[in-house]
């Protein structure tokens, strides 16, 4: 909601506030939030987060271990990343 600017009353995109909610939810076990945290760490360029591929891999691995559907995709992505280096 915050990343898309759909949160009332101001309807303004706020990536910093979104990061706080995503990281809080990820630390409390929410799978979708963990995926977003992994993505933000992999991509960087965020007002709060700098690019950190190793931390992204840790979050993605955690998602893969907890969710079989997402895990299959994350495992393939991590293998592709390792083979690229």
Backbone torsions as a table, in degrees:
resi	resn	phi	psi	omega
1	UNK	NA	-46.6	-179.3
2	UNK	-69.4	-35.8	-178.2
3	UNK	-71.3	-22.7	179.8
4	UNK	-100.9	-7.2	-179.6
5	UNK	77.2	29.6	-178.3
6	UNK	-104.7	15.9	-176.6
7	UNK	-100.5	121.9	180.0
8	UNK	-71.0	160.1	7.6
9	UNK	-93.4	-10.3	-171.2
10	UNK	-97.4	-21.5	-179.5
11	UNK	52.7	53.6	179.8
12	UNK	-119.6	139.8	175.4
13	UNK	-70.1	126.7	-179.4
14	UNK	-137.4	93.2	-176.5
15	UNK	-68.9	-29.8	179.1
16	UNK	-67.0	-47.5	178.2
17	UNK	-63.6	-39.3	178.1
18	UNK	-61.0	-42.5	179.6
19	UNK	-60.3	-41.7	179.7
20	UNK	-62.2	-40.8	178.9
21	UNK	-69.9	-43.1	179.2
22	UNK	-62.7	-45.9	-177.8
23	UNK	-67.2	-38.3	176.8
24	UNK	-61.2	-47.5	-179.3
25	UNK	-65.4	-38.7	179.9
26	UNK	-64.8	-42.1	179.0
27	UNK	-66.3	-20.6	178.5
28	UNK	-101.4	13.7	168.6
29	UNK	96.7	7.9	-178.6
30	UNK	-79.1	119.1	-172.5
31	UNK	-62.0	-46.8	-178.7
32	UNK	-61.2	-39.4	178.4
33	UNK	-66.6	-37.8	177.1
34	UNK	-62.0	-38.6	178.0
35	UNK	-64.0	-42.2	179.1
36	UNK	-66.4	-40.6	178.2
37	UNK	-62.6	-42.4	176.4
38	UNK	-61.3	-42.9	179.9
39	UNK	-63.8	-46.8	-179.7
40	UNK	-61.1	-39.9	179.0
41	UNK	-69.9	-33.9	179.7
42	UNK	-71.6	-37.9	-174.0
43	UNK	-87.9	-40.4	-176.2
44	UNK	70.2	-162.8	179.3
45	UNK	70.3	16.7	-178.2
46	UNK	-99.9	148.7	-178.6
47	UNK	-58.1	-25.7	-176.9
48	UNK	-109.4	-28.6	-171.2
49	UNK	-112.1	130.4	171.1
50	UNK	-95.4	163.2	-177.5
51	UNK	-65.9	129.6	179.7
52	UNK	-146.0	90.8	-174.5
53	UNK	-64.5	-37.3	-178.6
54	UNK	-68.3	-39.6	176.8
55	UNK	-67.3	-36.8	176.2
56	UNK	-61.3	-42.0	179.1
57	UNK	-64.4	-36.9	178.0
58	UNK	-63.9	-46.0	178.7
59	UNK	-64.6	-42.2	-179.5
60	UNK	-64.7	-38.7	177.6
61	UNK	-64.5	-40.1	177.5
62	UNK	-60.6	-43.0	177.0
63	UNK	-62.9	-43.5	-178.9
64	UNK	-61.9	-36.6	-179.9
65	UNK	-71.9	-28.5	-176.0
66	UNK	-95.2	-19.5	-175.5
67	UNK	-134.3	115.9	-176.1
68	UNK	-66.8	-39.0	-179.4
69	UNK	-66.8	-50.1	178.0
70	UNK	-70.8	-32.3	-179.1
71	UNK	-60.7	-39.9	178.5
72	UNK	-61.4	-45.6	179.8
73	UNK	-66.6	-44.8	-179.3
74	UNK	-64.4	-39.9	179.3
75	UNK	-62.0	-44.5	178.3
76	UNK	-63.6	-40.3	179.6
77	UNK	-65.3	-42.5	179.3
78	UNK	-66.3	-38.7	176.8
79	UNK	-64.3	-41.1	177.9
80	UNK	-64.3	-39.0	178.7
81	UNK	-64.9	-43.3	179.2
82	UNK	-64.3	-40.6	-178.9
83	UNK	-69.7	-23.7	-178.5
84	UNK	-74.2	-29.3	-175.3
85	UNK	-75.7	NA	NA
